[in-house]
Each structure stands twice: as C-alpha cells, then as structure tokens.
Amino acid sequence: MRIKAVHHGELTALQEIERAAGVWFREAGMAEIADDEPLPAAELGRYVRAGLAWAAVDGAGRPVAYLIADRVDGNLHVEQVSVHPACARRGVGRSLLDHAAGRARAEGAPALTLTTFTEVPWNAPYYARCGFRLLADRELTPGLREIRQSEAAHGLDRWPRSCMRREV
C-alpha cells in the first residue's frame, strides 16, 4: 500500500472507512463507539489543510485507511487511525503509524502520542506491538490531560482508556 496526503475530495471516503471499521467495536460489545458518526468533512478538512492527514491507498489510488494527527505539547498526536475491515490485518495501520513517526521526526518532535482503549485488542495491545508504551498519570502533559478530559466528557471513559507514547 502506498501512503499519501489526503485531498479534500477524499473526505467522504475517510468517513466511509471509519463507519466500516465500526464493525470491530460492535463485535466487541461497544455499539456506542461503532455507531458514533465520523468527524464531519469540515473538521477532516482542517487536518488536510494542516498537512496532518494521510491515507493508505489501494492500487487504484482509493483510500482504504487513514490517519489524522494534531500537534500536542511538542509531539505529533495521533487523533484517529481507521482501516477498512477489508484491508485489516495486513500492516496498513502500522504503515500509517510509521509514516506519522517519520513526519514527527522530520519536524523535530520527540514522539507520537495517542489515547486509546486499553482492553480492546486492536487498540492498546496493538499499539504496544507498534512501539508505544502506556503513560502513567504523572507523565501526562497538559495537552494530553485536556484530551482525556474531553474524551471523558463525551462518555468514552465507560471503557478503560489511557495515553500512550512512541519515541521517534
């Protein structure tokens, strides 16, 4: 799979990928997460304009997975990674994470960070296999604390969540 910058004309495809990926959460008993609507196109467009949205594309150039990121406390923060189920378990997500790590390194950021469900196999355990480590509460930066508070306000703390970090 080739990784490229997302273009504005692909925002609907990103939303469709995220909706399709919801099947995994439904199967894990997390229907609320599966049914949560993807970010609106206007919000996804903000990531595109910032140069912080990448897609893995198939041979025809169609997105099959994507990653969007923010800059948080000097690090590149992975806001969302979604892989279409038809392309899952092929290293596509890992390739996107590696691409983001390369971008972080090029920008002089020391790490990638993210927040994730700790007990979902394709979340924290997967990210650990990709080089991330769980952060203790005392290690959270102000920006990560703010992100976690926002997630809690949106009800994501119904399931155990944590922050993780990968040095680049």
C-alpha positions as a Python dict, from the first residue, in 0.01 Angstrom:
ca = {
    (1, 'M'): (0, 0, 0),
    (2, 'R'): (115, 349, -80),
    (3, 'I'): (71, 629, 175),
    (4, 'K'): (-11, 978, 55),
    (5, 'A'): (-151, 1307, 175),
    (6, 'V'): (-530, 1318, 182),
    (7, 'H'): (-702, 1550, -65),
    (8, 'H'): (-1026, 1736, 7),
    (9, 'G'): (-1212, 1522, -248),
    (10, 'E'): (-1141, 1212, -38),
    (11, 'L'): (-1306, 1324, 287),
    (12, 'T'): (-1625, 1125, 224),
    (13, 'A'): (-1412, 814, 163),
    (14, 'L'): (-1245, 866, 502),
    (15, 'Q'): (-1584, 887, 670),
    (16, 'E'): (-1691, 565, 497),
    (17, 'I'): (-1374, 389, 615),
    (18, 'E'): (-1443, 490, 974),
    (19, 'R'): (-1805, 378, 956),
    (20, 'A'): (-1700, 41, 813),
    (21, 'A'): (-1430, -1, 1080),
    (22, 'G'): (-1702, 36, 1344),
    (23, 'V'): (-1789, -330, 1289),
    (24, 'W'): (-1497, -429, 1513),
    (25, 'F'): (-1632, -221, 1803),
    (26, 'R'): (-1982, -362, 1757),
    (27, 'E'): (-1840, -714, 1778),
    (28, 'A'): (-1656, -615, 2099),
    (29, 'G'): (-1983, -502, 2263),
    (30, 'M'): (-1911, -132, 2212),
    (31, 'A'): (-2207, -41, 1990),
    (32, 'E'): (-2197, 322, 2105),
    (33, 'I'): (-1848, 357, 1958),
    (34, 'A'): (-1947, 170, 1641),
    (35, 'D'): (-2249, 399, 1592),
    (36, 'D'): (-2060, 721, 1661),
    (37, 'E'): (-2051, 930, 1346),
    (38, 'P'): (-1710, 1011, 1196),
    (39, 'L'): (-1577, 1363, 1211),
    (40, 'P'): (-1762, 1600, 979),
    (41, 'A'): (-1595, 1675, 646),
    (42, 'A'): (-1524, 2032, 760),
    (43, 'E'): (-1327, 1902, 1060),
    (44, 'L'): (-1142, 1644, 849),
    (45, 'G'): (-1063, 1926, 607),
    (46, 'R'): (-883, 2110, 887),
    (47, 'Y'): (-639, 1818, 910),
    (48, 'V'): (-592, 1818, 532),
    (49, 'R'): (-517, 2192, 529),
    (50, 'A'): (-268, 2146, 814),
    (51, 'G'): (-93, 1866, 623),
    (52, 'L'): (-175, 1620, 901),
    (53, 'A'): (-398, 1371, 717),
    (54, 'W'): (-260, 1066, 535),
    (55, 'A'): (-427, 778, 357),
    (56, 'A'): (-313, 432, 259),
    (57, 'V'): (-443, 378, -92),
    (58, 'D'): (-505, 67, -300),
    (59, 'G'): (-369, 5, -649),
    (60, 'A'): (-638, 228, -798),
    (61, 'G'): (-545, 514, -564),
    (62, 'R'): (-857, 481, -345),
    (63, 'P'): (-814, 532, 31),
    (64, 'V'): (-850, 213, 235),
    (65, 'A'): (-721, 354, 565),
    (66, 'Y'): (-630, 690, 710),
    (67, 'L'): (-457, 866, 997),
    (68, 'I'): (-509, 1221, 1118),
    (69, 'A'): (-288, 1394, 1373),
    (70, 'D'): (-254, 1709, 1580),
    (71, 'R'): (44, 1878, 1736),
    (72, 'V'): (12, 1847, 2114),
    (73, 'D'): (276, 1967, 2360),
    (74, 'G'): (558, 1939, 2107),
    (75, 'N'): (464, 1587, 1992),
    (76, 'L'): (262, 1461, 1699),
    (77, 'H'): (-62, 1326, 1847),
    (78, 'V'): (-247, 1054, 1654),
    (79, 'E'): (-608, 1165, 1667),
    (80, 'Q'): (-757, 884, 1459),
    (81, 'V'): (-645, 575, 1270),
    (82, 'S'): (-905, 380, 1078),
    (83, 'V'): (-855, 84, 846),
    (84, 'H'): (-1134, -55, 630),
    (85, 'P'): (-1211, -410, 752),
    (86, 'A'): (-1144, -550, 403),
    (87, 'C'): (-781, -436, 440),
    (88, 'A'): (-731, -514, 810),
    (89, 'R'): (-450, -731, 945),
    (90, 'R'): (-217, -650, 656),
    (91, 'G'): (10, -395, 825),
    (92, 'V'): (-176, -96, 683),
    (93, 'G'): (-234, 70, 1021),
    (94, 'R'): (128, 11, 1121),
    (95, 'S'): (243, 168, 793),
    (96, 'L'): (36, 477, 867),
    (97, 'L'): (181, 497, 1219),
    (98, 'D'): (533, 460, 1081),
    (99, 'H'): (461, 736, 829),
    (100, 'A'): (339, 964, 1109),
    (101, 'A'): (651, 880, 1311),
    (102, 'G'): (865, 983, 1014),
    (103, 'R'): (675, 1311, 991),
    (104, 'A'): (720, 1371, 1365),
    (105, 'R'): (1093, 1303, 1335),
    (106, 'A'): (1122, 1538, 1035),
    (107, 'E'): (951, 1812, 1237),
    (108, 'G'): (1180, 1757, 1534),
    (109, 'A'): (904, 1619, 1755),
    (110, 'P'): (1037, 1365, 2006),
    (111, 'A'): (735, 1132, 1999),
    (112, 'L'): (398, 1023, 1874),
    (113, 'T'): (122, 1018, 2133),
    (114, 'L'): (-232, 886, 2128),
    (115, 'T'): (-522, 792, 2351),
    (116, 'T'): (-679, 451, 2323),
    (117, 'F'): (-898, 184, 2477),
    (118, 'T'): (-673, -33, 2694),
    (119, 'E'): (-874, -356, 2679),
    (120, 'V'): (-955, -368, 2308),
    (121, 'P'): (-709, -599, 2125),
    (122, 'W'): (-665, -373, 1822),
    (123, 'N'): (-611, -68, 2044),
    (124, 'A'): (-361, -55, 2334),
    (125, 'P'): (-220, -409, 2284),
    (126, 'Y'): (-178, -340, 1912),
    (127, 'Y'): (-14, -3, 1972),
    (128, 'A'): (225, -165, 2219),
    (129, 'R'): (333, -402, 1942),
    (130, 'C'): (390, -91, 1727),
    (131, 'G'): (632, 57, 1981),
    (132, 'F'): (402, 263, 2202),
    (133, 'R'): (410, 244, 2580),
    (134, 'L'): (137, 327, 2830),
    (135, 'L'): (189, 653, 3014),
    (136, 'A'): (140, 682, 3387),
    (137, 'D'): (-80, 970, 3503),
    (138, 'R'): (225, 1162, 3624),
    (139, 'E'): (366, 1150, 3268),
    (140, 'L'): (67, 1316, 3104),
    (141, 'T'): (135, 1655, 2953),
    (142, 'P'): (-121, 1935, 2992),
    (143, 'G'): (-246, 1878, 2637),
    (144, 'L'): (-293, 1505, 2694),
    (145, 'R'): (-481, 1578, 3017),
    (146, 'E'): (-708, 1812, 2825),
    (147, 'I'): (-771, 1549, 2556),
    (148, 'R'): (-856, 1288, 2821),
    (149, 'Q'): (-1095, 1530, 2993),
    (150, 'S'): (-1269, 1594, 2662),
    (151, 'E'): (-1296, 1221, 2596),
    (152, 'A'): (-1443, 1164, 2942),
    (153, 'A'): (-1697, 1440, 2880),
    (154, 'H'): (-1801, 1256, 2563),
    (155, 'G'): (-1855, 930, 2756),
    (156, 'L'): (-1551, 742, 2629),
    (157, 'D'): (-1446, 654, 2984),
    (158, 'R'): (-1722, 393, 3000),
    (159, 'W'): (-1438, 167, 2890),
    (160, 'P'): (-1082, 185, 3025),
    (161, 'R'): (-869, 434, 2830),
    (162, 'S'): (-515, 559, 2851),
    (163, 'C'): (-250, 764, 2681),
    (164, 'M'): (43, 607, 2502),
    (165, 'R'): (372, 736, 2363),
    (166, 'R'): (618, 619, 2098),
    (167, 'E'): (959, 781, 2081),
    (168, 'V'): (1062, 867, 1727),
}
